[in-house]
Amino acid sequence: MSLKEKVEEALNSVRPGLEADGGNVELIDVSEDGIVKVKLVGACGSCPMAAMTLQYGVTNAIKQAVPEVKEVQSV
């Protein structure tokens, strides 16, 4: 399984919670050096809690499932 596939799988684990609030997360890019770029969309894109959602929900889920990931960036 590729790094990108592993990250996508990790994102699938947090999507139901985001979708319940009218949002979602889009995987933009996964670099070979472990930098993941994501975009919060829908209600999550304009939510004042988006930074917290990204840090504590999305980033933690990705890093737990895919230890090779060094950083998660919002674009």
Long-range contacts (C-beta under 8 A, 24 or more apart in sequence): 3-30, 3-32, 3-34, 3-66, 3-68, 3-69, 4-30, 6-65, 6-66, 6-68, 7-36, 7-62, 7-65, 7-66, 7-69, 9-65, 10-61, 10-62, 10-64, 10-65, 10-66, 11-38, 11-58, 11-61, 11-62, 13-61, 13-65, 14-57, 14-58, 14-61, 17-57, 18-42, 18-44, 18-53, 18-57, 21-47, 23-47, 25-58, 28-75, 30-69, 33-70, 34-68, 34-69, 34-70, 34-71, 35-69, 35-70, 35-71, 35-73, 36-62, 36-69, 36-71, 36-72, 36-73, 37-72, 37-73, 37-74, 37-75, 38-72, 38-73, 38-74, 38-75, 39-74, 39-75, 40-74, 50-74
